Structures are given as C-alpha cells and as structure tokens.
C-alpha cells in the first residue's frame, strides 16, 4: 500500500511539472528564467522548496538527530543570515539581471556595471558548474536514500531513476517545470511534516512527556554544541555567526537566486520575501523537531545512518497512504532541486563558458543531458553524507560569489582583475579551511566570505600603489 501511494503521489507531482509544457516557449530565456514572469507567491514557495529539499528533509534532520537541541542555533543563524542577504541584495540582483540580460549569476555579476567582463564570467561559470554539479549529485543521493528506506533498493537505483526524472522535468518545461512542482510540494510537505511532528509528540504522551524523555538522553537538550572553537558563550556566539554567514551564502546559490531573477517585477520583491520566510521558518522548525523526535523512536540509527530518520520514522508512525505521500514529497523535492541545479549548470555552460554561440532551447537541452550525466556519476561514486556535500558546495559557491555581489550592490566598481581575485580568493580560503579539517570548529563559508571582502581594500591598495609607481 505504501509503494502504491508513493507512486500515485509522485505521479501527481510529476504531472504538475510536465503540465508546464503548455506554457513553454522555444527560447533559452524561457527555458532558464521562465520568461521573467513569476508571481511573488510562486517565487517565494519555489525558492523555499529548492533551498530546503534533500538538505532539509534528509540532511538537517540527520544532523539534528546526531546533535540534539543545539542544532536549533544552526536554524537561527541560517535564517537570520538568509534574511540579511535578501534585504541587502535580492532586488539589486533582479534589476542587474534585467539590465545585463543575463540568465546566470556569473553573467549578472560580469555585466553589473554595464560592461562585459568576459574573464570574470568564464571563471564564475566554471566555479558554478563544478560546485552546482556536486550539489546536484547530493540531491540525487538524497533521492536514492528515500527509495532505500521505502523499497530497500540500492541507493544507486534511486539516483538513476532520479536523473531520468530530472531530464523529464527539464525537457518538459525547463525552469518552469521545476517551479510549478516546487510550489505544489512545498504546500504538501509543510502539511505532512506538521502531521508527522504532531503524531510523534502525541504518541509519546504530549509535549511534557516528550521533553522529559529527550532530557534523559545525555547532553541531548544542552543548548551549547559539543565541539566549539572557543568555550562557553563566546564559542556559541561564534558558532551562530558562522551559520549566519551560511545563510548569507544564499546570495551565492545560482539555483535559488534565479527564482528572484525570474520575478515579474522588482517592485514585487517584498511580497515574494514574505512568502519565502514564513514557509522557510516553519519548514526549518519542523525539521529540527522531527530530528529530535527521531532519536526517541529510532535509537538504533545512532550506529547507522541518521539521514534515514525521516522516511523511517514516517513508516513507524503514519498509515501507509501518508507514508507514501511523505516519501513522494521528499523524492520530488530532491529532484526538483536537482533539476534547478542542473538547469543553472546548463545555463552557465551555454552562456558563461560558451558565450557568443546562438542560444536555443535545443542547445540548452544538450547541455542539460551532459550535466545530468556528470551529476549522476558523482552521486553513485559514494560521496560523503548529503549534509556534508551540500554544505561544502554551498560554502564554495557563497565564498566565490557573495563578496563580489555585496561590493557591487554597495556601489563599488572593481576592475575585472580585482573581481576575479576576490572571487578566487574567497573560494580558495573556504576550501583550504575545509581541507585542513577546521570546518568542524568554524564554518568554512565565514572564512571564505571574510577573505573575499578583505581582498577588496587590499586590491585597491595595490592598484593605487601601481598607478603611483607608474606615474613616478
């Protein structure tokens, strides 16, 4: 019964996406940006869904299962940083994208000042393709885990099926297919997660009894994470600031930013932002709560894979029809995000790395096939956990793009060599911090963003010094 329910609901989600073909137009702008005609509601809900998806339903719940109540600070920091970034930049990005006629974040940054920075666009496009490809692989891996919990299949089978559905989305309606599916599954999954959390608490005897049982787990209700760079309140503050920078990193995620770039009018940004943050806060709070409940229902996962907590807990607590709904929602969410990432990669391939060629829907689809194949190969190559892979890709993209975007929004006008230095410097600092293992103590994206911002005054000093030497 669960399998049948899963297939029926998944078919419904897919049908919503495929129906977008009725609005599709035969040009690249429609394929990548839905002809810039999104309503505020669709913009907000789609951005929430593509932001959360496998990361939220698989990664965050698994992280909370392992960490306990202290995981709440990740939520607080992330949402505050996300809001700060939105207030600072989203409207500027939408306006700059329209001025530059760009379908990608690297293209928007390269054309922000009304001039064509081909080197910046190519470097940014390459970074986007590499790390969004890794991000897409994480989503396919998350979908594979969902099917493992349902059918007992090997995760590679789920990743393979997922890649096929991603191609179906892309060929049906491009970004519009993903946005339509996102909007439907955001509403359904919010209801399903609310139900799962409510049933979980009720079955344990209510809020009081649930809290008593959680407090009985050694250190599980402590508000201070176990591993901090500094002890006590200072370490906790630094932990929250680190994740605030992770939330700020949303500005460097092309697959999310593109939703706001596709908004019909920049003046509608406030309404889109309202829908986005209401749904985002509810999703995150429910995911954190379900992750903690799962520790009581599934103690055996502590020695296994905590990222299977949501689908496994759903099977224990809910009737088969609702289990199928939740698993179909998780699977559809991960795939719509993978689809968004693949489309953003394809856009960077065709417009950033291969500029000057005639852009058509056919060229875009060929690029989509290639990018999907590469993401699938990475997904089946036994990558690290979904949470770890998403955070690594997220921080790399944020470190590369956010410092430059912030400087441009503040009216600074870096030369092309300065912009490239800022982008590559932030990226290198983030990856270096991660490579030496310090990310467990302090989020690597914070190091990358601060490094990128610090390179602006340093590069200005060097430029002025060079000019003075040449003048002398």
C-alpha positions in Angstrom: 0.0 0.0 0.0 2.9 2.4 0.8 4.5 1.7 -2.5 1.3 2.3 -4.4 0.6 5.5 -2.5 4.2 6.7 -3.2 3.8 6.1 -6.9 0.4 7.8 -7.1 1.6 10.9 -5.3 4.9 11.0 -7.1 3.0 10.8 -10.4 0.9 13.7 -9.2 4.0 15.8 -8.5 5.5 14.9 -11.9 2.2 15.7 -13.7 2.3 19.2 -12.2 5.8 19.7 -13.6 5.0 18.2 -17.0 1.9 20.4 -17.4 4.2 23.4 -17.6 4.9 22.4 -21.2 1.7 24.1 -22.1 3.4 27.5 -21.2 6.8 26.7 -22.6 8.3 28.8 -25.4 11.1 27.8 -27.8 13.8 30.1 -26.5 16.6 29.9 -23.9 15.2 32.8 -21.8 12.1 30.8 -21.2 14.0 27.6 -20.5 16.3 29.2 -17.9 14.2 32.1 -16.5 10.5 31.3 -17.3 10.4 34.5 -19.4 10.7 36.5 -16.1 7.0 36.2 -15.4 6.9 34.6 -11.9 4.3 35.7 -9.4 5.5 36.6 -5.8 3.8 33.5 -4.4 5.5 31.1 -6.8 8.8 32.9 -6.4 8.7 32.6 -2.6 7.4 29.0 -2.4 9.7 27.7 -5.2 12.8 29.3 -3.6 11.9 27.7 -0.2 11.4 24.3 -1.8 14.6 24.4 -3.8 16.6 25.8 -0.9 15.4 23.0 1.5 14.6 19.8 -0.3 17.2 17.0 0.4 19.2 19.2 2.6 16.3 19.9 4.9 14.4 16.5 4.8 17.5 14.3 4.9 20.5 16.4 5.9 19.1 18.7 8.7 17.0 16.0 10.3 20.0 13.7 10.3 22.2 16.5 11.8 19.6 17.2 14.5 19.3 13.5 15.3 23.1 13.4 16.0 23.4 16.8 17.6 20.3 17.4 19.7 18.7 20.7 20.7 21.9 22.7 20.0 21.0 22.2 16.3 18.5 25.0 16.8 21.3 27.6 16.6 22.1 26.4 13.1 18.4 27.3 12.2 18.6 30.7 13.9 21.9 31.7 12.3 20.9 30.4 8.9 17.6 32.2 8.7 18.9 35.5 10.0 21.8 35.4 7.5 19.4 34.5 4.7 17.1 37.4 5.6 20.1 39.8 5.8 21.2 38.7 2.4 17.8 39.1 0.9 17.3 42.6 2.3 20.7 43.6 1.0 20.8 42.1 -2.4 17.8 40.3 -4.0 16.3 43.4 -5.5 19.6 44.6 -6.8 20.2 41.2 -8.4 16.8 41.2 -10.1 17.5 44.7 -11.5 21.1 43.9 -12.6 20.0 40.7 -14.3 17.5 42.6 -16.3 20.0 45.3 -17.3 22.6 42.7 -18.3 20.1 40.4 -20.0 21.7 37.6 -18.1 20.2 34.2 -17.2 23.0 33.3 -14.7 24.5 34.7 -11.6 28.1 34.9 -13.1 26.6 36.6 -16.1 24.8 39.1 -13.9 27.9 39.9 -11.8 30.0 40.3 -15.0 27.5 42.7 -16.6 26.5 44.5 -13.4 28.4 47.7 -14.3 27.2 47.8 -17.8 30.4 46.4 -19.2 31.3 42.9 -20.4 33.8 41.2 -18.2 34.4 38.0 -20.2 37.1 36.7 -18.0 35.1 37.1 -14.8 32.1 35.5 -16.5 34.1 32.5 -17.6 35.8 32.0 -14.2 32.5 32.3 -12.4 30.8 30.0 -14.9 33.4 27.3 -14.3 33.1 27.6 -10.5 29.3 27.4 -10.8 29.4 24.3 -13.0 31.8 22.4 -10.7 30.1 23.1 -7.4 26.5 23.1 -8.6 27.2 19.7 -10.2 28.4 18.4 -6.8 25.3 19.9 -5.2 23.0 18.2 -7.8 24.8 14.9 -7.0 23.9 15.4 -3.3 20.2 15.8 -4.3 20.3 12.6 -6.4 22.0 10.8 -3.5 19.2 12.1 -1.1 16.6 10.8 -3.5 18.3 7.4 -3.5 18.2 7.3 0.3 14.5 7.9 0.2 13.9 5.0 -2.1 16.2 2.8 0.0 14.0 3.4 3.0 10.9 2.7 1.0 11.8 -0.3 -1.2 15.1 -1.4 0.2 16.7 -0.7 -3.2 20.4 0.1 -3.6 20.8 3.9 -3.4 22.3 3.9 -6.9 19.0 2.8 -8.3 17.2 5.8 -6.8 19.9 8.1 -8.1 19.5 6.6 -11.6 15.7 6.9 -11.6 16.0 10.4 -10.2 18.3 11.5 -13.0 15.8 10.3 -15.5 13.0 12.3 -13.9 15.3 15.4 -13.8 15.6 15.1 -17.6 11.9 14.7 -17.9 11.4 18.0 -15.9 14.0 19.8 -18.0 12.6 18.6 -21.3 9.0 19.4 -20.4 9.2 23.0 -19.3 12.7 23.9 -18.2 12.8 26.0 -15.0 9.1 26.5 -15.1 8.5 22.7 -14.6 10.7 22.8 -11.5 9.0 25.9 -10.1 5.5 24.5 -10.6 6.5 21.3 -8.9 8.3 23.2 -6.1 5.1 25.2 -5.3 2.9 22.1 -5.1 5.3 20.1 -3.0 6.1 23.0 -0.6 2.5 23.2 0.4 2.0 19.4 0.7 5.3 18.8 2.5 4.6 21.5 5.1 1.3 19.8 5.9 2.9 16.4 6.0 5.8 17.4 8.3 3.3 19.2 10.6 1.3 16.0 10.8 4.3 13.8 11.4 5.6 16.1 14.2 2.1 16.3 15.8 1.6 12.5 15.7 5.1 11.9 17.1 4.6 14.2 20.1 1.1 12.8 20.8 2.2 9.2 20.7 4.9 10.0 23.3 2.3 11.4 25.6 2.3 15.1 24.8 4.9 17.9 24.9 5.8 17.4 28.6 6.4 13.7 28.4 8.4 14.1 25.1 10.7 16.7 26.7 11.3 14.5 29.7 12.4 11.6 27.5 14.6 13.8 25.4 16.2 15.3 28.5 17.1 11.8 29.7 19.5 11.4 26.8 22.9 12.5 28.0 23.6 16.1 26.7 20.8 15.9 24.1 18.9 19.0 25.4 22.0 21.1 26.0 21.9 24.4 24.1 25.7 24.5 23.6 27.1 22.3 20.7 29.6 19.8 21.9 32.6 21.0 19.6 33.3 24.7 19.6 36.3 26.7 18.6 36.0 28.7 21.9 34.4 27.5 25.2 31.2 28.8 26.6 29.2 31.8 25.4 31.9 33.1 23.1 32.1 29.8 21.3 28.4 29.6 20.9 28.2 33.2 19.5 30.9 32.3 17.0 29.0 29.2 16.1 25.8 31.2 15.4 27.8 33.8 13.4 29.3 31.1 11.3 25.9 29.7 10.4 24.6 33.3 9.9 27.2 33.5 7.1 26.0 30.2 5.8 22.5 31.8 5.5 24.1 34.9 3.9 25.6 32.4 1.4 22.1 32.0 -0.2 23.2 35.0 -2.4 25.8 32.8 -4.0 23.5 29.9 -4.9 22.5 30.4 -8.6 19.6 27.9 -8.5 17.9 29.9 -5.7 18.9 33.4 -6.9 17.5 32.6 -10.3 14.0 32.4 -8.8 14.2 36.0 -7.7 15.8 36.9 -11.0 12.7 35.5 -12.7 10.2 37.5 -10.6 7.9 39.5 -12.9 8.7 42.9 -11.3 11.4 44.1 -8.9 8.7 46.0 -7.0 7.1 42.7 -6.0 10.2 41.6 -4.0 8.7 42.4 -0.6 5.7 40.1 -1.2 7.9 37.3 -2.5 10.2 37.7 0.5 7.2 37.4 2.9 6.0 34.0 1.4 9.6 32.8 1.4 10.4 33.5 5.1 7.1 32.3 6.5 7.4 28.9 4.8 11.1 28.7 5.4 10.9 29.3 9.2 8.1 26.7 9.5 10.0 24.1 7.5 13.2 24.5 9.5 11.4 24.4 12.9 9.5 21.2 11.9 12.6 19.6 10.5 14.5 20.3 13.8 11.7 18.9 15.9 11.3 15.8 13.8 15.0 15.2 14.0 14.9 15.3 17.8 11.8 13.0 18.0 13.5 10.5 15.7 16.2 10.0 18.4 13.5 8.6 20.7 11.8 6.5 18.1 14.9 5.2 16.3 17.8 4.9 18.7 19.4 2.3 16.5 20.2 4.8 13.8 22.8 6.3 16.1 25.0 3.5 15.0 23.8 3.6 11.4 22.7 6.4 9.0 20.8 9.2 10.8 19.9 10.7 7.4 17.3 7.9 7.0 15.5 9.2 10.1 12.6 11.0 8.4 11.4 8.2 6.0 12.0 5.5 8.6 10.1 7.4 11.3 7.2 8.1 8.9 6.9 4.3 8.3 6.6 3.7 12.0 4.1 6.4 12.9 1.8 7.0 9.9 -0.6 4.9 7.8 0.8 3.7 4.5 -1.1 6.3 2.4 0.6 9.2 4.3 4.0 7.4 4.3 3.7 7.3 0.5 2.8 11.0 0.4 5.8 12.0 2.6 8.3 9.8 0.7 6.9 11.0 -2.7 7.2 14.6 -1.4 10.8 14.1 -0.3 11.7 12.4 -3.6 10.0 15.1 -5.7 11.6 17.8 -3.6 15.1 16.5 -4.0 14.6 16.0 -7.7 13.1 19.5 -8.3 16.2 20.9 -6.6 18.5 18.7 -8.6 16.6 19.9 -11.7 17.1 23.5 -10.7 20.8 22.9 -10.2 21.2 21.1 -13.5 19.4 23.9 -15.3 21.6 26.5 -13.6 24.7 24.5 -14.6 23.5 24.2 -18.2 22.9 27.9 -18.3 26.5 28.6 -17.2 27.8 26.1 -19.7 25.9 27.6 -22.6 26.1 31.3 -21.7 29.1 31.8 -19.5 31.6 29.2 -20.8 30.4 29.2 -24.4 29.4 32.8 -25.0 28.7 34.1 -28.4 27.0 31.0 -29.7 23.4 31.1 -30.7 21.3 30.2 -27.7 18.4 28.0 -28.4 16.3 25.5 -26.4 17.9 22.7 -28.3 21.4 23.8 -27.2 20.2 24.2 -23.6 18.8 20.7 -23.6 22.0 19.1 -24.9 23.9 20.9 -22.1 21.3 19.6 -19.6 21.9 16.0 -20.7 25.6 16.3 -20.2 25.4 18.0 -16.8 22.8 15.4 -15.6 25.1 12.6 -16.6 28.1 14.1 -14.7 25.9 14.6 -11.6 24.7 11.0 -11.7 28.3 9.7 -11.9 29.2 11.7 -8.8 26.1 10.6 -7.0 26.9 6.9 -7.4 30.6 7.3 -6.6 29.8 7.1 -2.8 30.1 10.8 -1.9 30.1 11.9 1.7 26.8 12.5 3.5 24.1 14.6 1.9 24.5 17.2 4.6 28.3 17.4 4.2 28.3 17.6 0.4 25.6 20.3 0.4 27.4 22.4 2.9 30.7 22.1 1.1 29.1 23.1 -2.3 27.1 25.8 -0.6 30.1 27.4 1.1 32.2 27.2 -2.0 29.6 29.0 -4.1 28.9 31.5 -1.4 32.6 32.3 -0.9 33.1 32.8 -4.6 30.1 34.9 -5.4 28.7 36.7 -2.3 31.7 39.1 -1.5 31.7 40.4 -5.1 27.9 40.7 -5.2 27.8 42.6 -1.9 30.5 45.0 -3.1 28.7 45.6 -6.4 25.4 46.2 -4.5 27.2 48.8 -2.3 28.2 50.7 -5.4 31.8 49.6 -5.6 33.3 49.2 -9.1 36.2 46.7 -9.1 38.2 46.2 -12.2 38.0 42.7 -13.8 41.3 41.5 -12.2 40.1 42.7 -8.8 36.7 40.9 -9.2 38.4 37.7 -10.2 40.9 38.0 -7.3 38.0 38.5 -4.9 36.1 35.5 -6.3 39.0 33.1 -6.4 40.5 34.3 -3.0 37.2 33.7 -1.2 36.8 30.3 -2.8 40.4 29.2 -2.0 40.1 30.3 1.6 36.9 28.3 2.1 38.3 25.1 0.5 41.6 25.4 2.4 39.8 25.8 5.7 37.7 22.7 4.9 40.7 20.7 3.7 42.6 21.0 7.0 39.6 20.0 9.0 38.9 23.3 10.7 35.3 23.4 9.4 34.2 21.3 12.4 35.1 24.2 14.6 34.1 27.2 12.5 32.1 27.2 9.3 34.3 27.5 6.3 32.0 29.8 4.4 32.6 32.5 7.1 36.3 32.3 6.4 35.7 32.5 2.6 33.3 35.4 2.7 35.5 37.5 5.1 38.6 36.7 2.9 36.8 37.8 -0.2 35.6 41.1 1.4 39.1 41.7 2.8 40.7 41.4 -0.7 38.8 44.5 -1.9 40.7 47.0 0.1 43.9 45.1 -0.4 43.5 45.0 -4.2 42.6 48.8 -4.1 45.8 49.5 -2.2 47.8 47.5 -4.7 46.1 49.2 -7.7 46.7 52.7 -6.3 50.3 51.8 -5.5 50.9 50.5 -9.0 49.4 53.7 -10.5 51.6 55.8 -8.3 54.7 53.9 -9.3 53.9 54.2 -13.0 53.2 57.9 -12.6 56.5 58.4 -11.0 
